[in-house]
Amino acid sequence: MRIRPVLAAPAAAAFALLLLAGTGTPAAVAAGPAALPTCRESAVSVSAAPGATAHAVRIGVTNRSGRACVVNRIPTVTFGDLDGAALPVPPVESAPYRLAAKGSAYAAVRTLDPAATETRTVAYLTVAADPSHYGRSFDAASVGSPGGILVWEPVTTLWQPTRAAADAALAATVR
């Protein structure tokens, strides 16, 4: 399984990069997308359900707080006790994704590459809205795989504004 390293909180990283480059000040950081705080894990809820196609899972995040905040634009999805996380499609770097107060975002995950000649089977997957969060685990039956989740080179879309957009993004980038 290919892995994506878990990344540091995007707001802190952006601030550090600006300071190291000598071009940033706290005022400059406040003006950019990292101006919003990273969503606290207790302020968001994550969900997972069967996807639109075989070996796909729909995931979501909802900001339950009354203030906008940011999560990483790449959902962190891990599988049982396997190392690594689903890779983003298209391949991109981490960046903040704004969640409005009471707002939601969605992503689609493909757990099994259609060309896979090998697989692993896990009993659960874990979804986190941001790599700084522990996330929530969902058993295989709850995501439509009662016999276990088949995994090989899993990929995830970036957070999208609707479920339909997440399904379309997965279909467009995974052939």
Secondary structure, 3 states (H helix, E strand, C coil): CCCCCCCCCHHHHHHHHHHHHCCCCHHHHHHCHHHCCECCHHHEEEEEEECCCCCEEEEEEEECCCCCEEEECCCEEEECCCCCCCEECCCCCCCEEEECCCCEEEEEEECECCCCCCCEEECEEEEECCCCCCCEEEEHHHHCCCCCEEEECCEECCCECCHHHHHHHHHHHCC
